[in-house]
Every structure is written in structure tokens, then in C-alpha cells.
Amino acid sequence: MAYKNTHWKLVSVALITIALSHVNYGYDYFRSKPLPLAKATDSQEEFSFPEGGFSILFPKKPTASFSTTKVDDTIVKVHTYTVRERNTYEISYFDLPHNSDDPKITAYLLVGLRNYILSKLKGTLITEASIWLDNNEGRILEISIPKRGIAKAMIIVTHTRLYRVTVVPERSAENASNDAASSDASRFLKSVKLLAIDTSGEGEVEAYLRKNPELAKGAFAVDSGGTFLNARALDLPIPDYPEPARMARVKGTVIVKIVIDEQGNVIAAQAIAGPPSLQSSAVKAARRARFTPTANHGTPVKVLGQVMYNFL
């Protein structure tokens, strides 16, 4: 094996996280082809999402939602945009540091996303085609969903970001015209354009990882002793309870992503989950924390991890 443990650890856990092991699927074809672009029509309008780094044709203004998922001891934020009509049109993305120069890792991530979609939709894979979008590898899927019809999906793996685009029938399909594999669904998938990502709104840790991609890749090789680093802290200050939040009886858990330097000091911190009114206080506390320095084969290294604060 020519791969470092960090890459296999990232890929294996990512697959465990985003894919179930028992998925029934089959192939009708598998081929590589470029992805043609779609043009706006009277029934579809182009929407651009600078922070997401893409534009796409939706039948109307989409609803935005956010969630978190766990990938290799790291909680990532998932951004989703949805329109529900006869079909459900949806695009979601999350950032996942990985070695994009390694085709095997990209292939494993594509398999993981494919199996996740099949499991989520409880469908059977009909066809799978390899596509490329601006030199980024992806897949086009057609999926049969019992009592609903044919769904279509596209997955794209870029340098640090994974995209999932789906069109799923909302009602039972009485005839082929109700399938999401219709021309409107195909046009929706083909309309995706990748844009330069607007980083003006990114968090402190996101900015640090973008400027230091070697940490994003190497951090997964460090044994952090679990999902959260609280137990490894030499000094973990208790955050102040914001008075407005206390008066409003706001309670909850705030998760803060941090970067720790070779001396155990926090050099970047940003909240990724928890009540908004409590996040600023948690981040301030995290920046004052100190941790046991980490060494990888005797060499001091930076660490990417999370700490958790409970406001009760």
C-alpha cells in the first residue's frame, strides 16, 4: 500500500459515515462523458450561491437549510438548498479535506456518496455514468424508488468540497412522464456550474485550513483520543454565560472547531454548531484554552479538532 494511514483513515471513516454497508444496486452502463450545460427556461431560473461556489437552475427560489454530519471524528457543516414541487430539487455540499491528487481516494468518496444516496432514497441503482465538471470527477445516477418512480442524482468531488444534486419524485409515478428522469430533471442536473468560492464569510478555522491545506490533510493522522479534545486540555476556561441568553433561558451545547499549534495553544477557533447567542462566548473561551502538545512519530504537529461547551 502506497497510501499513508491518514488517507485510509479519512476514506474508511468517511465511507462508514456516509454509506451503509448493505445496499442493493446494479449497473446498466458506466462510461465517462463531459457534462453539457443547460440554459434557463420560462420554468427555471438561475440562482447563484457565491459561498457555495456554484450556480444552478431552480424552478423557484429554494429554501436553505443547514445540518451537521460526522466524518472521521470531525463534524462538518452541510449546506442544502431545496425546492419541492412535483419533484424535489435539491443540492447540498460540505467541505472535506482529502488528497484530491489521489484518484483512488476520489473514487472511494464517490462510491461512499453514491451508496449514501441509495440508502437515503431506499432505491435501486439503474444506471451510473462517470462525468467531469471543470476537471472535477463525478457521477450521474438513475435510481428506481418503489411506488415513486425514477430519481436522478449527480455527485461531484472537488479539491476540498463534495456536492450532491438530486431530483426525486414527490408522488407515486403512474406513468413515465412523472419520473424525475424527465427533461426537466436532466436540465436541473446539467445546469450546475462551479464558480470561484466567495471566502469573505468563512470562519477562522476555514480560512486557516484554506491557507494551510497540509494541516487539513495531515490532521486526520493525529490520534486525538476521540471526537472532542476536552479531556486533553491542560487549561479549559469556562465560557461566560451571556446575560441576554441567560435572561431568555437559552440553553444548549456549542461545538467549537479549533486548530492547536505545536506548543498546545489554540491559534484558530470557530463555532460550528449550537445556539447562536452562545457561540461567541464559547469561541472566546476556546481561544484561551491550552492543550497537551501532540507529536507524530516524535515530531511536534498541529492538531485539528473540536471542543464542546454545555450551557445549562
Secondary structure as the mmCIF struct_conf table of DSSP 4:
data_model
#
loop_
_struct_conf.conf_type_id
_struct_conf.id
_struct_conf.beg_label_comp_id
_struct_conf.beg_label_asym_id
_struct_conf.beg_label_seq_id
_struct_conf.end_label_comp_id
_struct_conf.end_label_asym_id
_struct_conf.end_label_seq_id
BEND BEND1 TYR A 3 TYR A 3
HELX_RH_AL_P HELX_RH_AL_P1 ASN A 5 ILE A 18
BEND BEND2 SER A 21 SER A 21
STRN STRN1 TYR A 25 TYR A 25
BEND BEND3 ASP A 28 ASP A 28
STRN STRN2 SER A 32 PRO A 34
STRN STRN3 THR A 41 THR A 41
TURN_TY1_P TURN_TY1_P1 ASP A 42 SER A 43
STRN STRN4 GLN A 44 GLN A 44
STRN STRN5 GLU A 45 PHE A 49
TURN_TY1_P TURN_TY1_P2 PRO A 50 GLY A 53
STRN STRN6 PHE A 54 PHE A 58
BEND BEND4 PRO A 59 LYS A 60
HELX_LH_PP_P HELX_LH_PP_P1 LYS A 61 PRO A 62
STRN STRN7 THR A 63 VAL A 71
TURN_TY1_P TURN_TY1_P3 ASP A 72 ASP A 73
STRN STRN8 THR A 74 ARG A 84
BEND BEND5 GLU A 85 ARG A 86
STRN STRN9 ASN A 87 ASP A 95
TURN_TY1_P TURN_TY1_P4 SER A 100 ASP A 101
HELX_RH_AL_P HELX_RH_AL_P2 PRO A 103 LEU A 121
TURN_TY1_P TURN_TY1_P5 LYS A 122 LYS A 122
STRN STRN10 THR A 124 LEU A 133
TURN_TY1_P TURN_TY1_P6 ASP A 134 ASN A 135
STRN STRN11 ASN A 136 ILE A 145
TURN_TY1_P TURN_TY1_P7 PRO A 146 ARG A 148
STRN STRN12 GLY A 149 VAL A 157
BEND BEND6 HIS A 159 THR A 160
STRN STRN13 ARG A 161 PRO A 169
BEND BEND7 GLU A 170 ARG A 171
BEND BEND8 GLU A 174 ASN A 175
HELX_RH_3T_P HELX_RH_3T_P1 ALA A 176 ASN A 178
BEND BEND9 ASP A 179 ASP A 179
TURN_TY1_P TURN_TY1_P8 ALA A 180 ALA A 181
BEND BEND10 SER A 182 SER A 182
HELX_RH_AL_P HELX_RH_AL_P3 SER A 183 LYS A 190
TURN_TY1_P TURN_TY1_P9 SER A 191 SER A 191
STRN STRN14 LYS A 193 LEU A 194
TURN_TY1_P TURN_TY1_P10 SER A 200 GLY A 201
HELX_RH_AL_P HELX_RH_AL_P4 GLU A 204 LYS A 211
HELX_RH_AL_P HELX_RH_AL_P5 PRO A 213 GLY A 218
HELX_RH_3T_P HELX_RH_3T_P2 ALA A 219 ALA A 221
BEND BEND11 VAL A 222 VAL A 222
BEND BEND12 GLY A 225 THR A 227
STRN STRN15 PHE A 228 PHE A 228
HELX_RH_3T_P HELX_RH_3T_P3 ASN A 230 ARG A 232
STRN STRN16 ALA A 233 ASP A 235
HELX_LH_PP_P HELX_LH_PP_P2 PRO A 237 ASP A 240
HELX_RH_AL_P HELX_RH_AL_P6 GLU A 243 MET A 247
TURN_TY1_P TURN_TY1_P11 ALA A 248 ARG A 249
STRN STRN17 GLY A 252 ILE A 260
TURN_TY1_P TURN_TY1_P12 GLU A 262 GLN A 263
BEND BEND13 GLY A 264 GLY A 264
STRN STRN18 ASN A 265 ASN A 265
STRN STRN19 VAL A 266 ALA A 273
BEND BEND14 GLY A 274 GLY A 274
HELX_RH_AL_P HELX_RH_AL_P7 PRO A 276 ARG A 287
TURN_TY1_P TURN_TY1_P13 ARG A 288 ARG A 288
STRN STRN20 ARG A 290 PHE A 291
STRN STRN21 THR A 294 ASN A 296
TURN_TY1_P TURN_TY1_P14 HIS A 297 GLY A 298
STRN STRN22 THR A 299 VAL A 301
STRN STRN23 VAL A 303 PHE A 311
#
